[in-house]
Amino acid sequence: MAEPRSIPAASTASTASSPSHAYISESWDAAIDTTLRKVVYGTMSGAVAGLILFRGGSARAAASAFGAGFGAGSAYHENQEMFDKAFGVQSEM
């Protein structure tokens, strides 16, 4: 039977800092997910509104673009708050 190897002291020090690294990584994953979801939902909402309200193709495209912009802005605001909390930044409001 093989004896278990001991872990060097240098590798135990690096694992102590990994929870914050993992938290930031999870924050980025959540930010990407939030951004994609809100942009798609905004685009779809704008497209549906454009189909209902407008006849011209350019007006429908503008409504879709407006919805995508609204979704992107909403996602940016939510992600900004999440990263401010992750890095301990105080808001100026």
mmCIF file of the C-alpha atoms, coordinates in Angstrom:
data_MODEL
# 
_entry.id   MODEL 
# 
loop_
_atom_site.group_PDB 
_atom_site.id 
_atom_site.type_symbol 
_atom_site.label_atom_id 
_atom_site.label_alt_id 
_atom_site.label_comp_id 
_atom_site.label_asym_id 
_atom_site.label_entity_id 
_atom_site.label_seq_id 
_atom_site.pdbx_PDB_ins_code 
_atom_site.Cartn_x 
_atom_site.Cartn_y 
_atom_site.Cartn_z 
_atom_site.occupancy 
_atom_site.B_iso_or_equiv 
_atom_site.pdbx_formal_charge 
_atom_site.auth_seq_id 
_atom_site.auth_comp_id 
_atom_site.auth_asym_id 
_atom_site.auth_atom_id 
_atom_site.pdbx_PDB_model_num 
ATOM 1  C CA . MET A 1 1  ? 0.000   0.000  0.000   1.00 0.00 ? 1  MET A CA 1 
ATOM 2  C CA . ALA A 1 2  ? 1.278   3.449  -0.884  1.00 0.00 ? 2  ALA A CA 1 
ATOM 3  C CA . GLU A 1 3  ? 1.650   6.047  1.839   1.00 0.00 ? 3  GLU A CA 1 
ATOM 4  C CA . PRO A 1 4  ? -0.268  9.313  1.377   1.00 0.00 ? 4  PRO A CA 1 
ATOM 5  C CA . ARG A 1 5  ? 1.978   12.161 0.331   1.00 0.00 ? 5  ARG A CA 1 
ATOM 6  C CA . SER A 1 6  ? 2.181   15.242 2.484   1.00 0.00 ? 6  SER A CA 1 
ATOM 7  C CA . ILE A 1 7  ? 1.079   18.577 1.058   1.00 0.00 ? 7  ILE A CA 1 
ATOM 8  C CA . PRO A 1 8  ? 3.848   21.189 0.892   1.00 0.00 ? 8  PRO A CA 1 
ATOM 9  C CA . ALA A 1 9  ? 3.347   24.368 2.899   1.00 0.00 ? 9  ALA A CA 1 
ATOM 10 C CA . ALA A 1 10 ? 3.335   26.567 -0.216  1.00 0.00 ? 10 ALA A CA 1 
ATOM 11 C CA . SER A 1 11 ? 0.270   24.838 -1.663  1.00 0.00 ? 11 SER A CA 1 
ATOM 12 C CA . THR A 1 12 ? -1.690  25.177 1.586   1.00 0.00 ? 12 THR A CA 1 
ATOM 13 C CA . ALA A 1 13 ? -1.113  28.933 1.524   1.00 0.00 ? 13 ALA A CA 1 
ATOM 14 C CA . SER A 1 14 ? -2.523  29.171 -1.989  1.00 0.00 ? 14 SER A CA 1 
ATOM 15 C CA . THR A 1 15 ? -5.680  27.287 -1.003  1.00 0.00 ? 15 THR A CA 1 
ATOM 16 C CA . ALA A 1 16 ? -6.339  29.852 1.717   1.00 0.00 ? 16 ALA A CA 1 
ATOM 17 C CA . SER A 1 17 ? -6.774  32.557 -0.941  1.00 0.00 ? 17 SER A CA 1 
ATOM 18 C CA . SER A 1 18 ? -8.876  30.408 -3.267  1.00 0.00 ? 18 SER A CA 1 
ATOM 19 C CA . PRO A 1 19 ? -12.285 31.096 -1.648  1.00 0.00 ? 19 PRO A CA 1 
ATOM 20 C CA . SER A 1 20 ? -12.109 34.754 -2.697  1.00 0.00 ? 20 SER A CA 1 
ATOM 21 C CA . HIS A 1 21 ? -10.935 33.689 -6.145  1.00 0.00 ? 21 HIS A CA 1 
ATOM 22 C CA . ALA A 1 22 ? -13.831 31.239 -6.343  1.00 0.00 ? 22 ALA A CA 1 
ATOM 23 C CA . TYR A 1 23 ? -16.271 33.935 -5.212  1.00 0.00 ? 23 TYR A CA 1 
ATOM 24 C CA . ILE A 1 24 ? -15.070 36.324 -7.923  1.00 0.00 ? 24 ILE A CA 1 
ATOM 25 C CA . SER A 1 25 ? -15.264 33.534 -10.498 1.00 0.00 ? 25 SER A CA 1 
ATOM 26 C CA . GLU A 1 26 ? -18.834 32.765 -9.428  1.00 0.00 ? 26 GLU A CA 1 
ATOM 27 C CA . SER A 1 27 ? -19.625 36.476 -9.630  1.00 0.00 ? 27 SER A CA 1 
ATOM 28 C CA . TRP A 1 28 ? -18.376 36.612 -13.229 1.00 0.00 ? 28 TRP A CA 1 
ATOM 29 C CA . ASP A 1 29 ? -20.431 33.538 -14.103 1.00 0.00 ? 29 ASP A CA 1 
ATOM 30 C CA . ALA A 1 30 ? -23.519 35.126 -12.579 1.00 0.00 ? 30 ALA A CA 1 
ATOM 31 C CA . ALA A 1 31 ? -22.806 38.428 -14.370 1.00 0.00 ? 31 ALA A CA 1 
ATOM 32 C CA . ILE A 1 32 ? -22.532 36.744 -17.766 1.00 0.00 ? 32 ILE A CA 1 
ATOM 33 C CA . ASP A 1 33 ? -25.688 34.747 -17.119 1.00 0.00 ? 33 ASP A CA 1 
ATOM 34 C CA . THR A 1 34 ? -27.597 37.832 -16.008 1.00 0.00 ? 34 THR A CA 1 
ATOM 35 C CA . THR A 1 35 ? -26.411 39.869 -18.985 1.00 0.00 ? 35 THR A CA 1 
ATOM 36 C CA . LEU A 1 36 ? -27.322 37.243 -21.566 1.00 0.00 ? 36 LEU A CA 1 
ATOM 37 C CA . ARG A 1 37 ? -30.675 36.548 -19.985 1.00 0.00 ? 37 ARG A CA 1 
ATOM 38 C CA . LYS A 1 38 ? -31.710 40.203 -19.678 1.00 0.00 ? 38 LYS A CA 1 
ATOM 39 C CA . VAL A 1 39 ? -30.534 41.166 -23.172 1.00 0.00 ? 39 VAL A CA 1 
ATOM 40 C CA . VAL A 1 40 ? -32.436 38.246 -24.713 1.00 0.00 ? 40 VAL A CA 1 
ATOM 41 C CA . TYR A 1 41 ? -35.563 38.974 -22.670 1.00 0.00 ? 41 TYR A CA 1 
ATOM 42 C CA . GLY A 1 42 ? -35.362 42.667 -23.565 1.00 0.00 ? 42 GLY A CA 1 
ATOM 43 C CA . THR A 1 43 ? -34.902 41.913 -27.253 1.00 0.00 ? 43 THR A CA 1 
ATOM 44 C CA . MET A 1 44 ? -37.811 39.498 -27.262 1.00 0.00 ? 44 MET A CA 1 
ATOM 45 C CA . SER A 1 45 ? -40.038 41.975 -25.420 1.00 0.00 ? 45 SER A CA 1 
ATOM 46 C CA . GLY A 1 46 ? -39.107 44.728 -27.872 1.00 0.00 ? 46 GLY A CA 1 
ATOM 47 C CA . ALA A 1 47 ? -39.757 42.425 -30.817 1.00 0.00 ? 47 ALA A CA 1 
ATOM 48 C CA . VAL A 1 48 ? -43.204 41.467 -29.521 1.00 0.00 ? 48 VAL A CA 1 
ATOM 49 C CA . ALA A 1 49 ? -44.047 45.112 -28.835 1.00 0.00 ? 49 ALA A CA 1 
ATOM 50 C CA . GLY A 1 50 ? -42.804 46.013 -32.302 1.00 0.00 ? 50 GLY A CA 1 
ATOM 51 C CA . LEU A 1 51 ? -44.960 43.345 -33.912 1.00 0.00 ? 51 LEU A CA 1 
ATOM 52 C CA . ILE A 1 52 ? -48.024 44.568 -32.056 1.00 0.00 ? 52 ILE A CA 1 
ATOM 53 C CA . LEU A 1 53 ? -47.510 48.329 -32.311 1.00 0.00 ? 53 LEU A CA 1 
ATOM 54 C CA . PHE A 1 54 ? -45.675 49.004 -35.599 1.00 0.00 ? 54 PHE A CA 1 
ATOM 55 C CA . ARG A 1 55 ? -46.133 48.148 -39.255 1.00 0.00 ? 55 ARG A CA 1 
ATOM 56 C CA . GLY A 1 56 ? -42.762 49.058 -40.757 1.00 0.00 ? 56 GLY A CA 1 
ATOM 57 C CA . GLY A 1 57 ? -39.729 46.835 -40.522 1.00 0.00 ? 57 GLY A CA 1 
ATOM 58 C CA . SER A 1 58 ? -37.416 49.617 -39.403 1.00 0.00 ? 58 SER A CA 1 
ATOM 59 C CA . ALA A 1 59 ? -39.771 50.617 -36.579 1.00 0.00 ? 59 ALA A CA 1 
ATOM 60 C CA . ARG A 1 60 ? -39.946 46.998 -35.448 1.00 0.00 ? 60 ARG A CA 1 
ATOM 61 C CA . ALA A 1 61 ? -36.162 46.744 -35.535 1.00 0.00 ? 61 ALA A CA 1 
ATOM 62 C CA . ALA A 1 62 ? -35.899 49.966 -33.521 1.00 0.00 ? 62 ALA A CA 1 
ATOM 63 C CA . ALA A 1 63 ? -38.304 48.573 -30.918 1.00 0.00 ? 63 ALA A CA 1 
ATOM 64 C CA . SER A 1 64 ? -36.193 45.398 -30.685 1.00 0.00 ? 64 SER A CA 1 
ATOM 65 C CA . ALA A 1 65 ? -33.003 47.454 -30.345 1.00 0.00 ? 65 ALA A CA 1 
ATOM 66 C CA . PHE A 1 66 ? -34.614 49.579 -27.653 1.00 0.00 ? 66 PHE A CA 1 
ATOM 67 C CA . GLY A 1 67 ? -35.589 46.433 -25.750 1.00 0.00 ? 67 GLY A CA 1 
ATOM 68 C CA . ALA A 1 68 ? -32.061 45.022 -26.082 1.00 0.00 ? 68 ALA A CA 1 
ATOM 69 C CA . GLY A 1 69 ? -30.606 48.296 -24.799 1.00 0.00 ? 69 GLY A CA 1 
ATOM 70 C CA . PHE A 1 70 ? -33.013 48.345 -21.901 1.00 0.00 ? 70 PHE A CA 1 
ATOM 71 C CA . GLY A 1 71 ? -32.037 44.770 -20.999 1.00 0.00 ? 71 GLY A CA 1 
ATOM 72 C CA . ALA A 1 72 ? -28.320 45.549 -21.278 1.00 0.00 ? 72 ALA A CA 1 
ATOM 73 C CA . GLY A 1 73 ? -28.680 48.626 -19.068 1.00 0.00 ? 73 GLY A CA 1 
ATOM 74 C CA . SER A 1 74 ? -30.631 46.694 -16.493 1.00 0.00 ? 74 SER A CA 1 
ATOM 75 C CA . ALA A 1 75 ? -28.024 43.926 -16.488 1.00 0.00 ? 75 ALA A CA 1 
ATOM 76 C CA . TYR A 1 76 ? -25.196 46.473 -16.173 1.00 0.00 ? 76 TYR A CA 1 
ATOM 77 C CA . HIS A 1 77 ? -26.816 48.044 -13.129 1.00 0.00 ? 77 HIS A CA 1 
ATOM 78 C CA . GLU A 1 78 ? -27.394 44.678 -11.439 1.00 0.00 ? 78 GLU A CA 1 
ATOM 79 C CA . ASN A 1 79 ? -23.845 43.484 -12.210 1.00 0.00 ? 79 ASN A CA 1 
ATOM 80 C CA . GLN A 1 80 ? -22.361 46.757 -10.955 1.00 0.00 ? 80 GLN A CA 1 
ATOM 81 C CA . GLU A 1 81 ? -24.107 46.289 -7.615  1.00 0.00 ? 81 GLU A CA 1 
ATOM 82 C CA . MET A 1 82 ? -22.965 42.668 -7.418  1.00 0.00 ? 82 MET A CA 1 
ATOM 83 C CA . PHE A 1 83 ? -19.306 43.501 -8.104  1.00 0.00 ? 83 PHE A CA 1 
ATOM 84 C CA . ASP A 1 84 ? -19.388 46.488 -5.743  1.00 0.00 ? 84 ASP A CA 1 
ATOM 85 C CA . LYS A 1 85 ? -20.530 44.111 -3.026  1.00 0.00 ? 85 LYS A CA 1 
ATOM 86 C CA . ALA A 1 86 ? -17.884 41.536 -3.999  1.00 0.00 ? 86 ALA A CA 1 
ATOM 87 C CA . PHE A 1 87 ? -15.039 44.068 -3.831  1.00 0.00 ? 87 PHE A CA 1 
ATOM 88 C CA . GLY A 1 88 ? -16.406 45.978 -0.856  1.00 0.00 ? 88 GLY A CA 1 
ATOM 89 C CA . VAL A 1 89 ? -17.015 49.271 -2.695  1.00 0.00 ? 89 VAL A CA 1 
ATOM 90 C CA . GLN A 1 90 ? -19.415 51.714 -1.055  1.00 0.00 ? 90 GLN A CA 1 
ATOM 91 C CA . SER A 1 91 ? -21.969 53.362 -3.330  1.00 0.00 ? 91 SER A CA 1 
ATOM 92 C CA . GLU A 1 92 ? -22.191 57.157 -3.337  1.00 0.00 ? 92 GLU A CA 1 
ATOM 93 C CA . MET A 1 93 ? -25.997 57.348 -3.140  1.00 0.00 ? 93 MET A CA 1 
# 
